Amino acid sequence: MTKFAIRSPKVLLDGEMKAATVVIENGKILEILPFDAKLGESIETKDLGTLNLLPGLVDTHVHINEPGRTEWEGFNTATQAAAAGGITTVVDMPLNCSPVTTTADALRQKLEALEGKLWIDCGFWGGVVPNNLDQLDELVQAGVLGVKSFTIHSGMMNSHRFTQST
């Protein structure tokens, strides 16, 4: 990826709108410079005119139901809608979706299902339920960002891992 810059007289910095030039390299902000900074011809610079430059939002509580109930809300529709609203990252909740993300295998199913369907970044929470405590290390190693514990049934009929065997 190349290095480039975005310039606007209205950049949100430290809670205030300021004129600035934001230099980006490999998808990350490298530096924030004065609006009129001289960057040289090798750095492509996009001047936003009077448009605002704001940070993207992160929604840490979404329910994406793919692959099990894609018609309800899949990766394509969920992440496209989020992008349209200024959200740049979502984190999928582990239950009330299918498959419930309480095992490494379920996470792998979700990762396979999202191929080519993301409009923004996406992460996953893992679920802690009574019958998966011995699988948490594997779930974390598989890539969940963290885990959420539940003390009641999620309402999903396929979350059989909620109930203790009798």
C-alpha positions in Angstrom: 0.0 0.0 0.0 1.2 3.5 -0.7 1.6 6.6 1.4 -1.0 9.3 0.8 -2.5 12.3 2.5 -6.0 13.8 3.1 -6.4 17.5 3.7 -9.3 19.5 5.1 -10.0 22.7 7.0 -12.3 20.7 9.2 -10.6 17.7 10.8 -11.8 16.6 14.2 -8.8 16.6 16.5 -8.9 16.4 20.2 -12.6 17.3 20.2 -12.2 20.4 18.0 -12.4 21.1 14.3 -9.0 22.1 13.0 -7.4 22.6 9.6 -5.0 19.7 9.1 -3.3 17.2 6.7 -3.5 13.6 7.7 -0.8 11.4 6.3 -1.6 7.7 5.9 0.7 4.8 5.2 -0.2 1.1 5.0 -3.7 1.8 6.2 -2.7 3.6 9.4 -2.4 7.3 10.3 1.3 8.1 10.2 1.2 11.7 11.2 -1.1 14.8 11.4 0.4 17.9 10.0 -0.6 21.5 9.6 -3.1 22.1 6.7 -0.6 23.8 4.5 2.3 21.3 5.1 4.5 20.7 2.1 4.5 17.0 1.3 6.4 16.8 -1.9 5.2 15.4 -5.2 5.7 11.8 -4.3 2.8 11.8 -1.8 -0.6 11.9 -3.5 -2.8 14.4 -1.6 -6.6 14.5 -1.6 -8.1 17.9 -0.7 -11.5 17.5 0.7 -12.5 21.1 0.2 -14.9 22.1 2.9 -15.9 18.5 3.8 -15.4 17.3 7.4 -12.8 14.6 8.2 -14.0 12.5 11.1 -12.8 9.3 12.7 -14.9 6.2 12.0 -17.1 4.8 14.6 -16.8 1.3 16.2 -20.0 -0.7 17.1 -19.0 -3.4 19.5 -22.5 -4.9 19.7 -23.9 -6.2 16.4 -25.7 -9.5 15.6 -24.7 -10.8 12.2 -26.5 -14.0 11.4 -24.4 -15.6 8.7 -24.1 -18.4 7.8 -27.1 -19.7 9.7 -29.8 -17.0 9.2 -28.4 -14.8 6.4 -31.9 -13.7 5.4 -32.1 -12.1 8.8 -28.9 -10.1 8.5 -25.7 -11.3 6.7 -22.2 -9.9 6.5 -22.8 -8.1 3.2 -25.9 -6.2 4.4 -24.8 -5.6 8.0 -21.4 -4.2 7.0 -22.7 -2.2 4.1 -25.3 -0.5 6.3 -22.7 0.2 9.0 -20.4 1.8 6.4 -23.2 4.0 5.1 -23.7 5.3 8.7 -20.0 6.1 9.3 -19.1 2.9 11.2 -15.8 1.5 10.2 -15.6 -1.5 12.6 -18.2 -3.9 14.0 -17.8 -6.7 16.6 -20.3 -9.5 16.3 -22.0 -10.8 19.5 -21.6 -14.5 20.2 -25.3 -15.5 20.7 -28.6 -14.8 19.1 -27.0 -15.7 15.9 -26.3 -18.9 14.0 -23.9 -20.5 14.6 -23.5 -19.3 18.2 -19.8 -18.4 18.6 -19.0 -20.6 21.6 -16.5 -22.8 19.8 -13.5 -22.4 17.5 -15.3 -24.3 14.9 -18.2 -21.9 14.9 -15.8 -19.0 14.6 -14.2 -20.7 11.6 -17.6 -21.1 10.0 -18.3 -17.4 10.4 -14.8 -16.5 9.0 -15.4 -18.7 5.9 -18.9 -17.1 5.4 -17.6 -13.5 5.4 -15.2 -14.0 2.5 -15.7 -11.2 0.0 -18.7 -9.8 1.9 -17.1 -7.2 4.2 -17.4 -3.4 3.5 -15.6 -2.6 6.8 -13.6 -4.3 9.5 -15.2 -7.0 11.6 -14.3 -8.7 14.8 -16.0 -11.4 17.0 -16.8 -11.9 20.6 -16.8 -15.4 22.0 -19.5 -16.7 24.2 -19.0 -18.3 27.6 -21.7 -20.8 28.4 -21.8 -23.6 31.0 -20.7 -26.4 28.6 -17.8 -24.7 26.8 -15.5 -23.7 29.6 -12.9 -26.3 28.5 -13.0 -24.9 25.0 -12.3 -21.2 25.8 -8.5 -21.3 25.2 -9.1 -22.8 21.7 -11.7 -20.1 21.0 -9.4 -17.3 22.1 -6.5 -18.8 20.0 -8.9 -19.0 17.0 -9.2 -15.2 17.1 -12.1 -13.9 19.2 -11.4 -10.4 20.6 -12.8 -11.4 24.0 -15.5 -13.4 25.6 -18.9 -12.6 27.1 -20.6 -14.7 29.7 -24.3 -15.5 29.8 -26.4 -16.5 32.7 -29.6 -17.2 30.9 -30.6 -18.8 27.6 -30.1 -16.6 24.5 -33.4 -17.5 22.9 -31.7 -19.3 20.1 -32.9 -22.9 19.8 -29.6 -24.1 18.5 -27.6 -22.9 21.5 -27.8 -26.3 23.2 -24.6 -25.6 25.0 -26.6 -23.4 27.4 -28.2 -26.2 29.3 -26.6 -28.7 31.5 -27.2 -32.3 30.7 -29.6 -34.0 33.1 
